[in-house]
């Protein structure tokens, strides 16, 4: 059945900036983008459906190039600690949550000790004051650090381990703070053992519906494990997805007594043996490749920097794997026809990634990615451009990580999230949120990219304001750019003829509002394949 959308303020693309007043859609794709008269005439001839947009603004659906769909689903069903201002408030929220939860594990996310009145990290003893008989795991906003109560430390075995990611007090006793591998591969995996496929299906259904409500029509789901993949394929075989999901799998699951989560590459081996390459799946669920977390984050001081952290000269962070192991993984994936997305926040990690990509060579067809590139020196940007390596960036880090200048110092602040520099050098960037690290709402990300904290008292705004993107650059990166780095530019990313009819209707034209109002734009309707998958009035 043909559907015509008329009388709209429709943005077809942002580079070039192109607008039309009507769309004609059939078989999930756009047949024509142009005038009301032509669409109305065709719909009249074939007796199709006509939708009057009544002058509303239509944009291509947002494509989040880097987020954690499983974690978002869990986050929507767990204790929300975003914005907590003290350990006292954290404990109060935990106590309130405990009263209405019968879960085996008490799990929460979103605290940031930089906001705490106490000016310190929480400890297991803080949590023990509230919960002693159940394991508690509360992850920091960056998802590279968590605090566990004593029960959780005992159940996971972390209470007696001595790994780099287990924070000890002055007496050598674990504090309950765990980072990187100790959190990802031990604590979180122990919690996940209690989850069933039915749990995961619920998480994904919640997460996808939430994404549709925010105008996100495609997501790059990074670090997907096998249980998540099984749940997604089960859902996909039974019912239609409201959004499109593009998957980057974890290359291997950590086994007991291994030194690194990347010592074992069993998932990569399975993909190779089955001959699964970029694009395996259908239009709603595809495997694109694998994701590797090569270092940590600035918040936990686990990003690997060339020079020590300015606010803690005792550490420069550290890598999660060595260059030799990264080379093995990327080379195996490359030969198998799989794309690799490598998390690199510190500049020394980016040096390592670029060494590997340079040695691999012939990257254009595969488009191996760099995730975040938070601390990026100018010469590194030049090499990324020369190698044609696309980068997935997360502009909302600028707002959340308001303390970042303390971490990197006066000299390196110019290297922090240099989005404009990347664009000027010809690097193709796609935008993402790292959700639930940052809010999934694209308008908060757009606002951050355009303003860089100008209206939020961000201490380093004046130092980095030349890195602000224009609205056109931001929306182009959030649509076509994200589609490109996920090998989807031929079918997604704009509303040209032949592309999928994935678009959103919003309450305000972003090009007519003041830049400080961008974050307040709201999605009214979301369409995927020409079908309305979310409507504000229907969900109130």
One Martini backbone bead per residue (centre of mass of N, CA, C, O) as a GRO file, in nm:
protein
  540
    1UNK     BB    1   0.095   0.037   0.023
    2UNK     BB    2   0.043   0.364  -0.028
    3UNK     BB    3   0.207   0.655   0.124
    4UNK     BB    4   0.125   0.993   0.200
    5UNK     BB    5   0.321   1.287   0.284
    6UNK     BB    6   0.189   1.605   0.366
    7UNK     BB    7   0.249   1.922   0.460
    8UNK     BB    8   0.565   1.952   0.510
    9UNK     BB    9   0.879   1.999   0.699
   10UNK     BB   10   1.122   1.841   0.506
   11UNK     BB   11   1.421   1.678   0.581
   12UNK     BB   12   1.633   1.501   0.382
   13UNK     BB   13   1.904   1.669   0.438
   14UNK     BB   14   2.233   1.827   0.556
   15UNK     BB   15   2.448   1.713   0.316
   16UNK     BB   16   2.274   1.869   0.182
   17UNK     BB   17   2.041   2.110   0.234
   18UNK     BB   18   1.713   1.953   0.222
   19UNK     BB   19   1.376   2.031   0.107
   20UNK     BB   20   1.032   1.928   0.152
   21UNK     BB   21   0.659   1.850   0.144
   22UNK     BB   22   0.688   1.537   0.041
   23UNK     BB   23   0.598   1.180   0.067
   24UNK     BB   24   0.660   0.851  -0.079
   25UNK     BB   25   0.543   0.524   0.038
   26UNK     BB   26   0.685   0.186  -0.016
   27UNK     BB   27   0.807  -0.089   0.110
   28UNK     BB   28   0.965   0.104   0.336
   29UNK     BB   29   1.012   0.317   0.104
   30UNK     BB   30   1.123   0.583  -0.088
   31UNK     BB   31   0.990   0.705  -0.395
   32UNK     BB   32   0.930   1.016  -0.303
   33UNK     BB   33   1.063   1.365  -0.298
   34UNK     BB   34   0.841   1.660  -0.276
   35UNK     BB   35   0.540   1.733  -0.389
   36UNK     BB   36   0.213   1.744  -0.316
   37UNK     BB   37   0.079   1.704  -0.592
   38UNK     BB   38   0.210   1.437  -0.674
   39UNK     BB   39   0.127   1.269  -0.428
   40UNK     BB   40  -0.178   1.315  -0.446
   41UNK     BB   41  -0.217   1.196  -0.730
   42UNK     BB   42  -0.112   0.909  -0.673
   43UNK     BB   43  -0.303   0.840  -0.437
   44UNK     BB   44  -0.562   0.879  -0.605
   45UNK     BB   45  -0.508   0.653  -0.819
   46UNK     BB   46  -0.442   0.407  -0.587
   47UNK     BB   47  -0.580   0.443  -0.312
   48UNK     BB   48  -0.425   0.559  -0.084
   49UNK     BB   49  -0.256   0.697   0.183
   50UNK     BB   50  -0.315   1.006   0.368
   51UNK     BB   51  -0.085   1.234   0.534
   52UNK     BB   52  -0.126   1.514   0.741
   53UNK     BB   53   0.126   1.728   0.877
   54UNK     BB   54   0.058   2.033   0.925
   55UNK     BB   55   0.368   2.161   0.910
   56UNK     BB   56   0.551   1.969   1.021
   57UNK     BB   57   0.852   1.839   1.131
   58UNK     BB   58   1.090   1.649   0.936
   59UNK     BB   59   1.324   1.379   1.004
   60UNK     BB   60   1.563   1.188   1.016
   61UNK     BB   61   1.651   0.937   1.182
   62UNK     BB   62   1.827   0.850   1.439
   63UNK     BB   63   2.180   0.735   1.471
   64UNK     BB   64   2.320   0.528   1.706
   65UNK     BB   65   2.657   0.422   1.699
   66UNK     BB   66   2.679   0.407   2.040
   67UNK     BB   67   2.547   0.144   2.238
   68UNK     BB   68   2.363  -0.026   2.521
   69UNK     BB   69   2.091  -0.216   2.504
   70UNK     BB   70   2.105  -0.393   2.755
   71UNK     BB   71   2.169  -0.170   2.964
   72UNK     BB   72   1.919  -0.004   2.912
   73UNK     BB   73   1.714  -0.219   2.995
   74UNK     BB   74   1.822  -0.243   3.281
   75UNK     BB   75   1.806   0.057   3.362
   76UNK     BB   76   1.486   0.067   3.334
   77UNK     BB   77   1.497  -0.177   3.585
   78UNK     BB   78   1.655   0.018   3.783
   79UNK     BB   79   1.851   0.203   3.974
   80UNK     BB   80   1.854   0.555   3.979
   81UNK     BB   81   2.170   0.770   4.012
   82UNK     BB   82   2.130   1.019   3.863
   83UNK     BB   83   2.235   1.318   4.030
   84UNK     BB   84   2.369   1.244   4.278
   85UNK     BB   85   2.507   1.445   4.565
   86UNK     BB   86   2.541   1.192   4.769
   87UNK     BB   87   2.586   0.929   4.977
   88UNK     BB   88   2.332   0.976   5.137
   89UNK     BB   89   2.141   0.969   4.889
   90UNK     BB   90   2.218   0.694   4.786
   91UNK     BB   91   2.119   0.539   5.040
   92UNK     BB   92   1.826   0.632   5.026
   93UNK     BB   93   1.759   0.512   4.747
   94UNK     BB   94   1.831   0.223   4.819
   95UNK     BB   95   1.622   0.190   5.044
   96UNK     BB   96   1.369   0.248   4.869
   97UNK     BB   97   1.417   0.024   4.659
   98UNK     BB   98   1.416  -0.224   4.853
   99UNK     BB   99   1.107  -0.212   4.929
  100UNK     BB  100   1.023  -0.280   4.596
  101UNK     BB  101   1.234  -0.528   4.591
  102UNK     BB  102   1.289  -0.894   4.494
  103UNK     BB  103   1.566  -0.917   4.412
  104UNK     BB  104   1.864  -1.078   4.425
  105UNK     BB  105   1.975  -0.824   4.294
  106UNK     BB  106   2.113  -0.499   4.350
  107UNK     BB  107   2.077  -0.258   4.087
  108UNK     BB  108   2.275   0.024   3.966
  109UNK     BB  109   2.292   0.364   3.808
  110UNK     BB  110   2.486   0.695   3.779
  111UNK     BB  111   2.704   0.771   3.958
  112UNK     BB  112   2.903   1.072   4.076
  113UNK     BB  113   3.163   1.170   4.278
  114UNK     BB  114   3.198   1.468   4.171
  115UNK     BB  115   2.907   1.546   4.320
  116UNK     BB  116   2.991   1.493   4.601
  117UNK     BB  117   3.010   1.620   4.917
  118UNK     BB  118   3.239   1.415   5.026
  119UNK     BB  119   3.472   1.374   4.814
  120UNK     BB  120   3.413   1.056   4.748
  121UNK     BB  121   3.405   0.734   4.740
  122UNK     BB  122   3.230   0.476   4.765
  123UNK     BB  123   3.155   0.193   4.976
  124UNK     BB  124   3.078  -0.107   5.116
  125UNK     BB  125   3.003   0.021   5.390
  126UNK     BB  126   2.779   0.201   5.292
  127UNK     BB  127   2.600  -0.035   5.182
  128UNK     BB  128   2.586  -0.210   5.445
  129UNK     BB  129   2.398  -0.009   5.600
  130UNK     BB  130   2.153  -0.116   5.407
  131UNK     BB  131   2.295  -0.392   5.276
  132UNK     BB  132   2.374  -0.746   5.368
  133UNK     BB  133   2.189  -1.000   5.232
  134UNK     BB  134   2.251  -0.860   4.950
  135UNK     BB  135   2.358  -0.798   4.650
  136UNK     BB  136   2.547  -0.502   4.544
  137UNK     BB  137   2.540  -0.298   4.230
  138UNK     BB  138   2.699   0.023   4.149
  139UNK     BB  139   2.732   0.217   3.875
  140UNK     BB  140   2.897   0.430   3.715
  141UNK     BB  141   2.839   0.647   3.460
  142UNK     BB  142   3.087   0.519   3.281
  143UNK     BB  143   3.105   0.192   3.319
  144UNK     BB  144   3.412   0.145   3.475
  145UNK     BB  145   3.261   0.155   3.758
  146UNK     BB  146   3.208   0.009   4.092
  147UNK     BB  147   2.995  -0.065   4.375
  148UNK     BB  148   3.023  -0.303   4.639
  149UNK     BB  149   2.921  -0.503   4.856
  150UNK     BB  150   3.019  -0.754   5.055
  151UNK     BB  151   2.839  -0.973   4.935
  152UNK     BB  152   2.933  -0.930   4.639
  153UNK     BB  153   3.236  -0.974   4.691
  154UNK     BB  154   3.195  -1.270   4.780
  155UNK     BB  155   3.038  -1.396   4.539
  156UNK     BB  156   3.269  -1.306   4.323
  157UNK     BB  157   3.566  -1.311   4.484
  158UNK     BB  158   3.695  -1.013   4.519
  159UNK     BB  159   3.782  -1.015   4.825
  160UNK     BB  160   4.050  -1.217   4.740
  161UNK     BB  161   4.149  -1.052   4.517
  162UNK     BB  162   4.443  -0.918   4.303
  163UNK     BB  163   4.358  -0.670   4.105
  164UNK     BB  164   4.389  -0.371   3.944
  165UNK     BB  165   4.054  -0.313   3.975
  166UNK     BB  166   4.105  -0.329   4.294
  167UNK     BB  167   4.034  -0.132   4.555
  168UNK     BB  168   4.247  -0.023   4.815
  169UNK     BB  169   4.343   0.039   5.112
  170UNK     BB  170   4.598   0.116   5.336
  171UNK     BB  171   4.564  -0.210   5.430
  172UNK     BB  172   4.473  -0.393   5.171
  173UNK     BB  173   4.160  -0.350   5.155
  174UNK     BB  174   3.874  -0.385   5.009
  175UNK     BB  175   3.628  -0.126   4.923
  176UNK     BB  176   3.430  -0.205   4.651
  177UNK     BB  177   3.598  -0.096   4.426
  178UNK     BB  178   3.555  -0.149   4.071
  179UNK     BB  179   3.741  -0.207   3.763
  180UNK     BB  180   3.691  -0.304   3.465
  181UNK     BB  181   3.754  -0.628   3.470
  182UNK     BB  182   3.631  -0.665   3.755
  183UNK     BB  183   3.357  -0.566   3.650
  184UNK     BB  184   3.292  -0.686   3.369
  185UNK     BB  185   3.407  -1.004   3.408
  186UNK     BB  186   3.288  -1.052   3.707
  187UNK     BB  187   3.055  -0.894   3.838
  188UNK     BB  188   2.857  -0.873   3.595
  189UNK     BB  189   2.860  -1.176   3.519
  190UNK     BB  190   2.742  -1.277   3.785
  191UNK     BB  191   2.474  -1.131   3.757
  192UNK     BB  192   2.393  -1.254   3.471
  193UNK     BB  193   2.348  -1.551   3.564
  194UNK     BB  194   2.045  -1.472   3.675
  195UNK     BB  195   1.964  -1.437   3.384
  196UNK     BB  196   1.728  -1.468   3.142
  197UNK     BB  197   1.590  -1.466   2.836
  198UNK     BB  198   1.336  -1.322   2.934
  199UNK     BB  199   1.480  -1.083   3.054
  200UNK     BB  200   1.612  -0.987   2.791
  201UNK     BB  201   1.358  -0.942   2.629
  202UNK     BB  202   1.253  -0.720   2.811
  203UNK     BB  203   1.486  -0.527   2.782
  204UNK     BB  204   1.465  -0.491   2.469
  205UNK     BB  205   1.178  -0.392   2.452
  206UNK     BB  206   1.219  -0.143   2.630
  207UNK     BB  207   1.458  -0.015   2.473
  208UNK     BB  208   1.323   0.013   2.190
  209UNK     BB  209   1.084   0.184   2.276
  210UNK     BB  210   1.252   0.413   2.391
  211UNK     BB  211   1.403   0.486   2.133
  212UNK     BB  212   1.151   0.558   1.967
  213UNK     BB  213   1.062   0.794   2.165
  214UNK     BB  214   1.350   0.954   2.075
  215UNK     BB  215   1.410   0.904   1.753
  216UNK     BB  216   1.549   0.620   1.738
  217UNK     BB  217   1.595   0.394   1.452
  218UNK     BB  218   1.910   0.332   1.507
  219UNK     BB  219   2.151   0.093   1.643
  220UNK     BB  220   2.471   0.053   1.798
  221UNK     BB  221   2.546  -0.254   1.942
  222UNK     BB  222   2.779  -0.277   2.189
  223UNK     BB  223   2.895  -0.552   2.341
  224UNK     BB  224   2.767  -0.822   2.258
  225UNK     BB  225   2.643  -1.105   2.381
  226UNK     BB  226   2.518  -1.420   2.350
  227UNK     BB  227   2.258  -1.381   2.513
  228UNK     BB  228   2.165  -1.131   2.361
  229UNK     BB  229   2.158  -1.255   2.079
  230UNK     BB  230   1.952  -1.475   2.140
  231UNK     BB  231   1.723  -1.281   2.223
  232UNK     BB  232   1.708  -1.122   1.957
  233UNK     BB  233   1.649  -1.360   1.765
  234UNK     BB  234   1.392  -1.448   1.905
  235UNK     BB  235   1.238  -1.185   1.865
  236UNK     BB  236   1.276  -1.159   1.552
  237UNK     BB  237   1.112  -1.432   1.488
  238UNK     BB  238   0.830  -1.324   1.636
  239UNK     BB  239   0.885  -1.006   1.594
  240UNK     BB  240   0.882  -0.684   1.538
  241UNK     BB  241   1.074  -0.418   1.526
  242UNK     BB  242   1.090  -0.069   1.599
  243UNK     BB  243   1.396  -0.105   1.533
  244UNK     BB  244   1.731  -0.090   1.443
  245UNK     BB  245   1.996  -0.346   1.472
  246UNK     BB  246   2.353  -0.314   1.533
  247UNK     BB  247   2.613  -0.555   1.580
  248UNK     BB  248   2.872  -0.584   1.842
  249UNK     BB  249   3.070  -0.826   1.943
  250UNK     BB  250   3.214  -1.011   2.166
  251UNK     BB  251   3.498  -1.204   2.107
  252UNK     BB  252   3.497  -1.301   2.426
  253UNK     BB  253   3.484  -1.504   2.707
  254UNK     BB  254   3.565  -1.518   3.021
  255UNK     BB  255   3.780  -1.721   3.206
  256UNK     BB  256   3.911  -1.875   3.444
  257UNK     BB  257   4.236  -1.747   3.513
  258UNK     BB  258   4.240  -1.504   3.338
  259UNK     BB  259   4.398  -1.194   3.258
  260UNK     BB  260   4.190  -1.154   3.014
  261UNK     BB  261   3.907  -1.094   2.819
  262UNK     BB  262   4.111  -1.147   2.546
  263UNK     BB  263   4.235  -1.443   2.569
  264UNK     BB  264   3.953  -1.512   2.445
  265UNK     BB  265   3.805  -1.602   2.097
  266UNK     BB  266   3.531  -1.768   2.049
  267UNK     BB  267   3.335  -1.584   1.890
  268UNK     BB  268   3.520  -1.527   1.653
  269UNK     BB  269   3.547  -1.824   1.572
  270UNK     BB  270   3.251  -1.872   1.504
  271UNK     BB  271   3.224  -1.659   1.282
  272UNK     BB  272   3.439  -1.778   1.098
  273UNK     BB  273   3.320  -2.068   1.058
  274UNK     BB  274   3.034  -1.948   0.947
  275UNK     BB  275   3.090  -1.687   0.761
  276UNK     BB  276   3.046  -1.422   0.911
  277UNK     BB  277   2.958  -1.099   0.804
  278UNK     BB  278   2.893  -0.811   0.707
  279UNK     BB  279   2.532  -0.809   0.731
  280UNK     BB  280   2.420  -1.023   0.900
  281UNK     BB  281   2.079  -1.063   0.821
  282UNK     BB  282   1.847  -0.811   0.852
  283UNK     BB  283   1.695  -0.499   0.850
  284UNK     BB  284   1.680  -0.520   1.184
  285UNK     BB  285   1.915  -0.755   1.212
  286UNK     BB  286   2.272  -0.715   1.258
  287UNK     BB  287   2.598  -0.808   1.183
  288UNK     BB  288   2.921  -0.629   1.181
  289UNK     BB  289   3.096  -0.723   1.450
  290UNK     BB  290   3.338  -0.603   1.681
  291UNK     BB  291   3.431  -0.532   2.026
  292UNK     BB  292   3.690  -0.324   2.183
  293UNK     BB  293   3.837  -0.261   2.506
  294UNK     BB  294   4.140  -0.085   2.543
  295UNK     BB  295   4.020   0.105   2.767
  296UNK     BB  296   3.899   0.342   2.964
  297UNK     BB  297   3.845   0.628   3.168
  298UNK     BB  298   3.851   0.943   3.304
  299UNK     BB  299   3.692   0.910   3.569
  300UNK     BB  300   3.879   0.643   3.659
  301UNK     BB  301   4.171   0.666   3.541
  302UNK     BB  302   4.186   0.434   3.275
  303UNK     BB  303   4.292   0.591   3.073
  304UNK     BB  304   4.547   0.592   2.820
  305UNK     BB  305   4.824   0.794   2.862
  306UNK     BB  306   5.115   0.952   2.784
  307UNK     BB  307   5.049   1.118   3.034
  308UNK     BB  308   4.976   1.197   3.326
  309UNK     BB  309   4.757   1.284   3.537
  310UNK     BB  310   4.702   1.597   3.666
  311UNK     BB  311   4.534   1.483   3.940
  312UNK     BB  312   4.738   1.203   3.910
  313UNK     BB  313   5.072   1.136   3.868
  314UNK     BB  314   5.069   0.813   3.939
  315UNK     BB  315   4.892   0.804   3.662
  316UNK     BB  316   4.812   0.684   3.304
  317UNK     BB  317   4.689   0.438   3.310
  318UNK     BB  318   4.550   0.157   3.106
  319UNK     BB  319   4.539  -0.127   2.937
  320UNK     BB  320   4.337  -0.417   2.848
  321UNK     BB  321   4.550  -0.458   2.614
  322UNK     BB  322   4.773  -0.548   2.393
  323UNK     BB  323   4.898  -0.499   2.081
  324UNK     BB  324   4.917  -0.796   2.000
  325UNK     BB  325   4.623  -0.872   2.062
  326UNK     BB  326   4.488  -0.660   1.886
  327UNK     BB  327   4.611  -0.758   1.622
  328UNK     BB  328   4.484  -1.037   1.622
  329UNK     BB  329   4.189  -0.952   1.623
  330UNK     BB  330   4.184  -0.763   1.376
  331UNK     BB  331   4.301  -0.962   1.171
  332UNK     BB  332   4.085  -1.182   1.196
  333UNK     BB  333   3.843  -1.001   1.130
  334UNK     BB  334   3.939  -0.893   0.859
  335UNK     BB  335   3.963  -1.175   0.716
  336UNK     BB  336   3.643  -1.231   0.786
  337UNK     BB  337   3.471  -0.958   0.733
  338UNK     BB  338   3.500  -0.774   0.999
  339UNK     BB  339   3.418  -0.526   1.205
  340UNK     BB  340   3.602  -0.291   1.412
  341UNK     BB  341   3.548  -0.165   1.748
  342UNK     BB  342   3.761   0.070   1.921
  343UNK     BB  343   3.826   0.159   2.233
  344UNK     BB  344   3.948   0.513   2.263
  345UNK     BB  345   4.050   0.765   2.493
  346UNK     BB  346   4.341   0.761   2.505
  347UNK     BB  347   4.626   0.855   2.329
  348UNK     BB  348   4.785   0.586   2.364
  349UNK     BB  349   4.564   0.406   2.253
  350UNK     BB  350   4.548   0.540   1.974
  351UNK     BB  351   4.829   0.465   1.892
  352UNK     BB  352   4.777   0.160   1.897
  353UNK     BB  353   4.545   0.151   1.692
  354UNK     BB  354   4.703   0.282   1.456
  355UNK     BB  355   4.921   0.068   1.436
  356UNK     BB  356   4.727  -0.157   1.358
  357UNK     BB  357   4.584  -0.027   1.111
  358UNK     BB  358   4.841   0.025   0.948
  359UNK     BB  359   4.924  -0.283   0.929
  360UNK     BB  360   4.672  -0.386   0.787
  361UNK     BB  361   4.530  -0.228   0.586
  362UNK     BB  362   4.285  -0.188   0.375
  363UNK     BB  363   4.012  -0.023   0.518
  364UNK     BB  364   3.772   0.081   0.340
  365UNK     BB  365   3.571  -0.170   0.332
  366UNK     BB  366   3.552  -0.216   0.655
  367UNK     BB  367   3.573   0.023   0.866
  368UNK     BB  368   3.739   0.061   1.103
  369UNK     BB  369   3.702   0.175   1.435
  370UNK     BB  370   3.666   0.455   1.658
  371UNK     BB  371   3.601   0.503   2.003
  372UNK     BB  372   3.571   0.851   2.095
  373UNK     BB  373   3.845   1.009   2.099
  374UNK     BB  374   3.899   1.213   2.348
  375UNK     BB  375   4.225   1.211   2.327
  376UNK     BB  376   4.344   1.417   2.053
  377UNK     BB  377   4.590   1.460   1.856
  378UNK     BB  378   4.668   1.617   1.570
  379UNK     BB  379   4.837   1.385   1.433
  380UNK     BB  380   4.618   1.172   1.473
  381UNK     BB  381   4.404   1.301   1.294
  382UNK     BB  382   4.570   1.283   1.037
  383UNK     BB  383   4.586   0.970   1.031
  384UNK     BB  384   4.290   0.906   1.030
  385UNK     BB  385   4.240   1.047   0.760
  386UNK     BB  386   4.451   0.882   0.587
  387UNK     BB  387   4.302   0.596   0.671
  388UNK     BB  388   3.988   0.621   0.683
  389UNK     BB  389   3.882   0.648   0.984
  390UNK     BB  390   3.616   0.610   1.165
  391UNK     BB  391   3.419   0.799   1.418
  392UNK     BB  392   3.281   0.760   1.740
  393UNK     BB  393   3.090   1.009   1.908
  394UNK     BB  394   3.021   1.181   2.246
  395UNK     BB  395   2.913   1.492   2.327
  396UNK     BB  396   2.792   1.460   2.628
  397UNK     BB  397   3.057   1.445   2.783
  398UNK     BB  398   3.097   1.750   2.817
  399UNK     BB  399   2.878   1.779   3.039
  400UNK     BB  400   2.942   1.544   3.239
  401UNK     BB  401   3.271   1.608   3.212
  402UNK     BB  402   3.337   1.894   3.369
  403UNK     BB  403   3.627   1.782   3.508
  404UNK     BB  404   3.842   1.721   3.273
  405UNK     BB  405   4.064   1.938   3.314
  406UNK     BB  406   4.183   1.807   3.567
  407UNK     BB  407   4.290   1.554   3.419
  408UNK     BB  408   4.457   1.697   3.160
  409UNK     BB  409   4.489   1.996   3.155
  410UNK     BB  410   4.600   2.278   2.996
  411UNK     BB  411   4.760   2.148   2.753
  412UNK     BB  412   4.528   1.909   2.673
  413UNK     BB  413   4.248   2.049   2.624
  414UNK     BB  414   4.271   2.072   2.301
  415UNK     BB  415   4.224   1.740   2.278
  416UNK     BB  416   3.923   1.756   2.363
  417UNK     BB  417   3.691   1.671   2.166
  418UNK     BB  418   3.772   1.734   1.830
  419UNK     BB  419   3.531   1.769   1.610
  420UNK     BB  420   3.606   1.996   1.409
  421UNK     BB  421   3.878   1.886   1.332
  422UNK     BB  422   3.775   1.629   1.204
  423UNK     BB  423   3.599   1.756   0.986
  424UNK     BB  424   3.823   1.931   0.849
  425UNK     BB  425   4.001   1.658   0.786
  426UNK     BB  426   3.772   1.433   0.683
  427UNK     BB  427   3.637   1.293   0.909
  428UNK     BB  428   3.415   1.042   0.978
  429UNK     BB  429   3.132   1.097   1.180
  430UNK     BB  430   2.957   0.950   1.448
  431UNK     BB  431   2.682   0.947   1.660
  432UNK     BB  432   2.651   0.908   2.021
  433UNK     BB  433   2.600   0.795   2.383
  434UNK     BB  434   2.661   0.530   2.553
  435UNK     BB  435   2.419   0.410   2.643
  436UNK     BB  436   2.376   0.482   2.986
  437UNK     BB  437   2.595   0.699   3.022
  438UNK     BB  438   2.410   0.856   2.833
  439UNK     BB  439   2.161   1.002   2.702
  440UNK     BB  440   1.950   0.909   2.434
  441UNK     BB  441   1.869   1.184   2.374
  442UNK     BB  442   1.955   1.359   2.091
  443UNK     BB  443   1.912   1.662   2.183
  444UNK     BB  444   2.137   1.659   2.395
  445UNK     BB  445   2.363   1.600   2.191
  446UNK     BB  446   2.324   1.836   2.001
  447UNK     BB  447   2.362   2.055   2.211
  448UNK     BB  448   2.655   1.974   2.287
  449UNK     BB  449   2.786   2.006   2.002
  450UNK     BB  450   2.702   2.316   1.962
  451UNK     BB  451   2.788   2.437   2.270
  452UNK     BB  452   2.993   2.306   2.483
  453UNK     BB  453   2.876   2.447   2.762
  454UNK     BB  454   2.795   2.755   2.746
  455UNK     BB  455   2.517   2.710   2.947
  456UNK     BB  456   2.684   2.513   3.189
  457UNK     BB  457   2.961   2.594   3.316
  458UNK     BB  458   3.199   2.491   3.155
  459UNK     BB  459   3.534   2.527   3.218
  460UNK     BB  460   3.626   2.454   2.890
  461UNK     BB  461   3.484   2.626   2.678
  462UNK     BB  462   3.698   2.844   2.601
  463UNK     BB  463   3.918   2.626   2.514
  464UNK     BB  464   3.687   2.465   2.293
  465UNK     BB  465   3.484   2.641   2.107
  466UNK     BB  466   3.610   2.569   1.818
  467UNK     BB  467   3.459   2.265   1.839
  468UNK     BB  468   3.205   2.349   1.738
  469UNK     BB  469   2.917   2.258   1.588
  470UNK     BB  470   2.699   2.265   1.364
  471UNK     BB  471   2.386   2.173   1.299
  472UNK     BB  472   2.441   2.038   1.027
  473UNK     BB  473   2.682   1.864   1.120
  474UNK     BB  474   2.535   1.712   1.343
  475UNK     BB  475   2.296   1.586   1.180
  476UNK     BB  476   2.472   1.445   0.973
  477UNK     BB  477   2.627   1.263   1.180
  478UNK     BB  478   2.343   1.143   1.308
  479UNK     BB  479   2.292   1.004   1.022
  480UNK     BB  480   2.492   0.957   0.783
  481UNK     BB  481   2.746   0.904   0.954
  482UNK     BB  482   2.637   0.657   1.110
  483UNK     BB  483   2.566   0.495   0.859
  484UNK     BB  484   2.850   0.472   0.740
  485UNK     BB  485   2.999   0.329   0.989
  486UNK     BB  486   2.754   0.091   0.931
  487UNK     BB  487   2.705   0.032   0.620
  488UNK     BB  488   2.414   0.235   0.552
  489UNK     BB  489   2.414   0.473   0.329
  490UNK     BB  490   2.222   0.326   0.106
  491UNK     BB  491   1.954   0.313   0.331
  492UNK     BB  492   2.051   0.539   0.530
  493UNK     BB  493   2.042   0.897   0.666
  494UNK     BB  494   1.801   0.966   0.466
  495UNK     BB  495   1.519   1.092   0.231
  496UNK     BB  496   1.575   0.945  -0.020
  497UNK     BB  497   1.536   0.775  -0.282
  498UNK     BB  498   1.546   0.426  -0.166
  499UNK     BB  499   1.512   0.472   0.121
  500UNK     BB  500   1.431   0.435   0.422
  501UNK     BB  501   1.133   0.523   0.615
  502UNK     BB  502   1.310   0.694   0.849
  503UNK     BB  503   1.123   0.900   1.075
  504UNK     BB  504   1.050   1.224   1.225
  505UNK     BB  505   0.835   1.407   1.445
  506UNK     BB  506   0.841   1.747   1.549
  507UNK     BB  507   0.766   2.043   1.740
  508UNK     BB  508   1.041   2.166   1.613
  509UNK     BB  509   1.251   2.361   1.436
  510UNK     BB  510   1.592   2.358   1.472
  511UNK     BB  511   1.639   2.621   1.269
  512UNK     BB  512   1.439   2.823   1.470
  513UNK     BB  513   1.601   2.788   1.724
  514UNK     BB  514   1.774   2.826   1.985
  515UNK     BB  515   2.053   2.663   2.097
  516UNK     BB  516   1.940   2.643   2.404
  517UNK     BB  517   1.666   2.474   2.279
  518UNK     BB  518   1.739   2.194   2.158
  519UNK     BB  519   1.691   2.002   2.416
  520UNK     BB  520   1.356   2.062   2.398
  521UNK     BB  521   1.296   1.886   2.183
  522UNK     BB  522   1.022   1.688   2.049
  523UNK     BB  523   0.877   1.385   1.995
  524UNK     BB  524   0.582   1.271   1.825
  525UNK     BB  525   0.698   1.079   1.589
  526UNK     BB  526   0.776   0.737   1.472
  527UNK     BB  527   0.937   0.602   1.175
  528UNK     BB  528   0.956   0.264   1.031
  529UNK     BB  529   0.913   0.189   0.720
  530UNK     BB  530   0.646   0.389   0.736
  531UNK     BB  531   0.590   0.307   1.033
  532UNK     BB  532   0.427   0.364   1.323
  533UNK     BB  533   0.606   0.315   1.647
  534UNK     BB  534   0.549   0.616   1.762
  535UNK     BB  535   0.320   0.805   1.984
  536UNK     BB  536   0.250   1.032   2.212
  537UNK     BB  537  -0.064   0.990   2.262
  538UNK     BB  538  -0.042   0.663   2.275
  539UNK     BB  539   0.173   0.691   2.548
  540UNK     BB  540  -0.014   0.837   2.790
   0.00000   0.00000   0.00000
